[in-house]
């Protein structure tokens, strides 16, 4: 362990997670890195969660029970952060678990990098009964590959590349991003974009540092704001704020459901753009007032910025191969949006 031992503030909102809370708190207590404080913010729980936190708090002064001054997740995070004292900031979900070396691994990695850097780790979903779904397995595999290669901003428009529970950041850097003050959900994805906007460098670790519980009543499954998990509104907002160059032609690649939904949002920002696909039944037709082109025509556009709205893994692989053959570069020339 490094000789530098900064205090890590773990911000954790708690809402009716009593069946899982002891397991979560035990995993924090078992950390090999001892210099932490847990701000456990009770968000008006009605299932005994508050009493469990109080019990653990009475046994270890590093655990603090706090009542949410507002309502719901973001307000709880704001309440906890306002009372935190740590130099380094981490977030935890109250139904998940930490491997025992999570904090030590992240603090050691951050110490070598310093201010201006964010450390992010890998994740692994688990369930109490049955097996983890194939979708979550693919998501874990993708997240861990992103972390292994530190491609968080290269692939940021696909999905949230830095999950809420698996990052470590210096307080000053966190404050520069706006911290938990943004009212936008999903709050972890919005923060991911704000890390990008602030110019921080994310360094990924090739190690699973968070065990992520899947359950039917997670808010990501039940809240309306998470219903359409493509989050095109959020992605388009930040694309036009951070990456769009109006001096370059804009291209949308994909004419399926994703492409059509994305096209409608793009038209709110630009009256005209190029729309391409490989479907001969659509090429040459007008859709939403735009003439559909064959994708081969994209290569004739000088310095085009290309948004790909194709979700098929094989389709994305094929498209990337085509773009590579055209010597197009990710981030500077093209972005996958799903």
C-alpha positions as CSV (number, residue, x, y, z in Angstrom):
1,X,0.0,0.0,0.0
2,X,1.2,3.5,-0.7
3,X,2.5,5.6,2.2
4,X,0.2,8.4,1.0
5,X,-3.1,7.7,2.8
6,X,-5.8,10.2,1.9
7,X,-9.2,10.0,3.3
8,X,-11.7,8.5,0.8
9,X,-15.3,9.7,1.2
10,X,-17.8,7.1,0.0
11,X,-21.2,8.6,-0.9
12,X,-24.0,6.1,-0.7
13,X,-27.7,6.8,-1.1
14,X,-29.9,4.2,0.7
15,X,-33.5,3.6,-0.3
16,X,-35.3,0.4,1.0
17,X,-32.4,-2.0,0.5
18,X,-32.5,-3.7,3.9
19,X,-32.3,-7.2,2.5
20,X,-28.9,-6.4,0.9
21,X,-27.5,-3.6,3.2
22,X,-25.6,-5.7,5.7
23,X,-23.8,-7.5,2.9
24,X,-22.9,-4.1,1.4
25,X,-21.7,-2.6,4.6
26,X,-19.7,-5.7,5.6
27,X,-17.9,-5.4,2.2
28,X,-16.9,-1.8,3.1
29,X,-15.8,-2.8,6.5
30,X,-13.6,-5.5,5.1
31,X,-11.6,-3.1,2.9
32,X,-7.8,-3.5,3.2
33,X,-7.6,0.3,2.8
34,X,-8.8,1.7,6.2
35,X,-8.8,5.5,5.6
36,X,-12.4,6.0,4.5
37,X,-15.6,7.5,5.7
38,X,-19.0,6.3,4.5
39,X,-21.8,8.9,4.1
40,X,-24.8,6.7,4.1
41,X,-27.8,8.9,3.2
42,X,-31.2,7.4,4.1
43,X,-33.7,8.4,1.4
44,X,-36.8,8.1,3.4
45,X,-36.6,4.3,3.6
46,X,-39.6,2.3,5.1
47,X,-38.0,-1.1,5.4
48,X,-35.6,-0.9,8.3
49,X,-32.6,0.3,6.3
50,X,-32.2,3.3,8.6
51,X,-32.0,1.1,11.7
52,X,-29.3,-1.1,10.0
53,X,-27.2,1.9,9.2
54,X,-27.6,3.2,12.8
55,X,-26.5,-0.2,14.1
56,X,-23.3,-0.2,12.0
57,X,-22.6,3.4,12.7
58,X,-22.7,2.8,16.4
59,X,-20.0,0.1,15.9
60,X,-17.7,2.1,13.6
61,X,-17.3,5.9,13.7
62,X,-16.3,5.9,10.0
63,X,-20.0,5.1,9.1
64,X,-22.3,8.1,9.3
65,X,-26.1,7.9,9.1
66,X,-27.5,11.0,7.4
67,X,-31.1,11.8,6.4
68,X,-31.8,13.0,2.9
69,X,-32.7,16.7,3.0
70,X,-34.5,16.3,-0.3
71,X,-36.1,13.5,-2.2
72,X,-34.7,10.8,-4.4
73,X,-31.2,9.8,-5.5
74,X,-29.6,13.0,-6.7
75,X,-30.7,14.9,-3.6
76,X,-29.4,12.1,-1.4
77,X,-26.0,12.3,-3.1
78,X,-25.9,16.1,-2.7
79,X,-26.7,15.7,1.0
80,X,-24.0,13.2,1.6
81,X,-21.3,15.1,-0.4
82,X,-22.0,18.3,1.4
83,X,-21.0,16.7,4.7
84,X,-18.0,14.7,3.3
85,X,-14.4,15.5,4.4
86,X,-12.3,13.2,2.2
87,X,-9.7,14.3,-0.3
88,X,-10.8,11.5,-2.7
89,X,-14.4,10.8,-3.6
90,X,-16.1,7.5,-4.4
91,X,-19.7,6.4,-4.7
92,X,-21.4,3.2,-3.7
93,X,-24.8,1.6,-4.3
94,X,-26.4,0.2,-1.1
95,X,-27.3,-3.2,-2.6
96,X,-23.9,-3.9,-4.1
97,X,-20.6,-5.2,-2.8
98,X,-17.0,-4.2,-2.9
99,X,-14.1,-6.7,-3.3
100,X,-11.9,-6.2,-0.3
101,X,-9.0,-4.5,-2.2
102,X,-11.2,-2.1,-4.1
103,X,-10.2,1.1,-2.3
104,X,-6.6,0.1,-1.9
105,X,-6.2,-0.7,-5.6
106,X,-7.9,2.6,-6.7
107,X,-6.0,4.8,-4.2
108,X,-2.7,3.3,-5.2
109,X,-3.5,3.8,-8.9
110,X,-4.7,7.4,-8.3
111,X,-1.6,8.3,-6.2
112,X,0.7,7.5,-9.2
113,X,-1.4,9.8,-11.4
114,X,-2.5,12.7,-9.3
115,X,-4.9,15.6,-9.8
116,X,-6.5,15.8,-13.3
117,X,-7.0,12.0,-13.4
118,X,-9.9,9.7,-12.6
119,X,-9.4,6.0,-11.8
120,X,-12.1,3.6,-13.1
121,X,-12.3,-0.1,-12.6
122,X,-14.1,-3.1,-14.0
123,X,-17.5,-4.6,-12.8
124,X,-19.2,-7.9,-12.5
125,X,-23.0,-8.4,-12.2
126,X,-24.4,-11.0,-9.8
127,X,-27.8,-12.2,-8.8
128,X,-29.1,-13.9,-5.6
129,X,-30.9,-16.6,-7.5
130,X,-30.5,-18.0,-11.0
131,X,-28.0,-16.7,-13.5
132,X,-27.0,-13.3,-14.7
133,X,-28.7,-12.4,-18.0
134,X,-26.7,-12.5,-21.2
135,X,-27.3,-8.8,-21.7
136,X,-25.6,-7.9,-18.4
137,X,-22.7,-10.4,-19.2
138,X,-22.1,-8.6,-22.5
139,X,-22.3,-5.2,-20.7
140,X,-19.7,-6.3,-18.2
141,X,-17.5,-7.7,-20.9
142,X,-17.7,-4.4,-22.8
143,X,-17.2,-2.2,-19.7
144,X,-14.2,-4.2,-18.6
145,X,-12.7,-4.0,-22.1
146,X,-13.2,-0.2,-22.1
147,X,-11.5,0.0,-18.7
148,X,-8.7,-2.3,-19.7
149,X,-7.8,-0.1,-22.6
150,X,-8.9,3.3,-21.1
151,X,-11.3,3.9,-24.0
152,X,-13.9,5.6,-21.8
153,X,-14.2,8.8,-23.9
154,X,-13.7,7.0,-27.2
155,X,-16.8,4.9,-26.6
156,X,-18.8,7.4,-24.5
157,X,-21.7,7.7,-26.9
158,X,-22.4,4.0,-26.9
159,X,-23.4,3.7,-23.2
160,X,-22.2,5.0,-19.8
161,X,-18.5,4.0,-19.8
162,X,-17.9,4.9,-16.1
163,X,-20.5,3.3,-13.8
164,X,-21.6,5.3,-10.8
165,X,-20.0,3.0,-8.3
166,X,-16.5,2.3,-9.8
167,X,-14.6,5.6,-10.0
168,X,-12.2,7.5,-7.7
169,X,-11.6,11.3,-8.2
170,X,-9.9,14.1,-6.3
171,X,-12.4,16.5,-4.6
172,X,-11.1,19.5,-6.6
173,X,-11.6,17.7,-9.9
174,X,-15.0,16.5,-8.9
175,X,-16.1,20.1,-8.0
176,X,-14.9,21.3,-11.4
177,X,-17.3,18.9,-13.1
178,X,-20.2,20.2,-10.9
179,X,-20.2,17.1,-8.8
180,X,-23.7,15.9,-7.9
181,X,-25.3,19.2,-8.6
182,X,-26.6,18.4,-12.1
183,X,-30.3,17.5,-12.0
184,X,-30.0,15.2,-15.0
185,X,-30.8,11.5,-15.0
186,X,-29.2,9.0,-15.5
187,X,-26.9,10.8,-13.1
188,X,-23.9,8.5,-13.7
189,X,-24.0,8.9,-17.5
190,X,-24.4,12.7,-17.2
191,X,-21.4,12.8,-14.9
192,X,-19.4,10.7,-17.4
193,X,-20.0,13.4,-20.0
194,X,-19.1,16.1,-17.6
195,X,-15.8,14.4,-16.8
196,X,-15.2,14.4,-20.6
197,X,-16.2,18.1,-20.8
198,X,-13.9,19.1,-18.0
199,X,-10.9,17.5,-19.7
200,X,-10.0,15.0,-17.0
201,X,-8.1,11.9,-18.0
202,X,-9.7,8.6,-17.1
203,X,-7.3,5.7,-16.5
204,X,-8.9,2.3,-16.5
205,X,-7.7,-0.6,-14.4
206,X,-7.8,-4.2,-15.7
207,X,-9.5,-5.5,-12.6
208,X,-13.0,-6.1,-11.4
209,X,-13.5,-3.7,-8.5
210,X,-17.2,-3.8,-8.0
211,X,-19.9,-6.5,-7.7
212,X,-23.1,-5.1,-9.2
213,X,-26.3,-6.8,-8.0
214,X,-29.1,-7.2,-10.5
215,X,-32.6,-7.3,-9.1
216,X,-36.1,-6.7,-10.6
217,X,-36.8,-3.6,-8.5
218,X,-33.6,-1.6,-9.2
219,X,-34.5,2.0,-10.0
220,X,-32.8,1.5,-13.4
221,X,-35.6,-1.0,-14.2
222,X,-38.5,0.9,-12.5
223,X,-38.0,4.6,-12.9
224,X,-39.5,6.3,-16.0
225,X,-36.3,8.3,-16.7
226,X,-34.5,5.0,-17.3
227,X,-37.2,3.4,-19.5
228,X,-35.5,4.3,-22.9
229,X,-32.0,3.2,-22.1
230,X,-30.5,4.5,-25.4
231,X,-30.5,8.0,-23.8
232,X,-30.3,9.7,-27.2
233,X,-31.4,13.0,-25.9
234,X,-28.5,13.1,-23.5
235,X,-26.0,11.9,-26.1
236,X,-27.1,14.4,-28.7
237,X,-27.0,17.3,-26.2
238,X,-23.4,16.6,-25.4
239,X,-22.3,15.7,-28.9
240,X,-23.4,19.2,-30.2
241,X,-21.8,20.8,-27.1
242,X,-18.5,18.9,-27.1
243,X,-17.8,17.3,-30.5
244,X,-19.8,18.8,-33.3
245,X,-17.9,20.9,-35.7
246,X,-20.3,22.9,-37.9
247,X,-17.6,23.3,-40.5
248,X,-17.7,19.6,-41.3
249,X,-20.5,17.6,-43.0
250,X,-22.7,15.6,-40.6
251,X,-23.6,12.0,-41.4
252,X,-26.0,9.6,-39.8
253,X,-25.4,5.9,-40.6
254,X,-28.3,3.6,-40.0
255,X,-32.0,3.6,-41.0
256,X,-33.6,1.2,-38.5
257,X,-35.5,2.2,-35.4
258,X,-32.4,3.7,-33.8
259,X,-31.4,5.6,-36.9
260,X,-34.9,7.0,-37.3
261,X,-35.2,8.1,-33.7
262,X,-31.8,9.7,-33.8
263,X,-32.6,11.4,-37.1
264,X,-35.6,13.1,-35.5
265,X,-33.4,14.5,-32.7
266,X,-30.7,15.6,-35.1
267,X,-33.3,17.6,-37.1
268,X,-33.8,19.7,-33.9
269,X,-30.2,20.9,-34.2
270,X,-29.5,20.9,-38.0
271,X,-32.0,21.2,-40.8
272,X,-29.9,19.1,-43.2
273,X,-27.4,16.3,-42.8
274,X,-26.5,13.2,-44.8
275,X,-28.3,10.0,-43.9
276,X,-26.9,6.7,-45.1
277,X,-27.5,2.9,-44.9
278,X,-26.9,-0.3,-46.8
279,X,-30.6,-1.1,-47.3
280,X,-31.3,-1.0,-51.0
281,X,-35.0,-0.7,-50.3
282,X,-34.5,2.6,-48.6
283,X,-31.6,4.1,-50.6
284,X,-32.9,7.0,-52.8
285,X,-36.1,7.5,-50.7
286,X,-37.1,10.6,-48.8
287,X,-37.5,10.1,-45.0
288,X,-38.2,13.1,-42.8
289,X,-37.4,15.3,-45.8
290,X,-33.9,13.7,-46.2
291,X,-32.8,11.7,-49.2
292,X,-31.4,8.3,-48.0
293,X,-27.9,7.6,-49.5
294,X,-25.8,4.5,-49.8
295,X,-23.0,4.4,-47.3
296,X,-20.4,4.3,-50.0
297,X,-21.2,7.9,-50.7
298,X,-19.9,8.9,-47.3
299,X,-16.3,8.3,-48.3
300,X,-16.7,11.1,-50.9
301,X,-17.6,13.6,-48.2
302,X,-14.5,15.6,-47.1
303,X,-13.9,15.5,-43.3
304,X,-17.4,14.2,-42.5
305,X,-18.4,13.6,-38.9
306,X,-20.2,10.2,-38.8
307,X,-22.7,9.0,-36.1
308,X,-23.5,5.3,-36.3
309,X,-26.9,4.2,-35.1
310,X,-26.6,0.5,-35.7
311,X,-27.0,-1.9,-32.6
312,X,-26.1,-5.2,-34.2
313,X,-22.7,-6.4,-32.9
314,X,-21.9,-7.9,-36.3
315,X,-23.1,-4.7,-38.1
316,X,-21.0,-2.5,-35.9
317,X,-17.9,-4.7,-36.5
318,X,-18.5,-4.5,-40.2
319,X,-19.0,-0.8,-40.2
320,X,-15.8,-0.2,-38.2
321,X,-13.9,-2.3,-40.7
322,X,-15.3,-0.1,-43.5
323,X,-14.4,3.1,-41.7
324,X,-10.9,1.8,-40.9
325,X,-10.4,1.0,-44.6
326,X,-11.4,4.6,-45.3
327,X,-8.8,5.7,-42.7
328,X,-11.4,7.3,-40.5
329,X,-10.5,7.6,-36.9
330,X,-12.8,7.2,-33.8
331,X,-13.5,10.4,-31.8
332,X,-12.1,12.6,-34.6
333,X,-14.2,11.2,-37.4
334,X,-16.9,8.8,-36.1
335,X,-18.8,7.8,-33.0
336,X,-21.0,4.8,-32.3
337,X,-24.3,5.9,-30.7
338,X,-25.6,2.4,-29.6
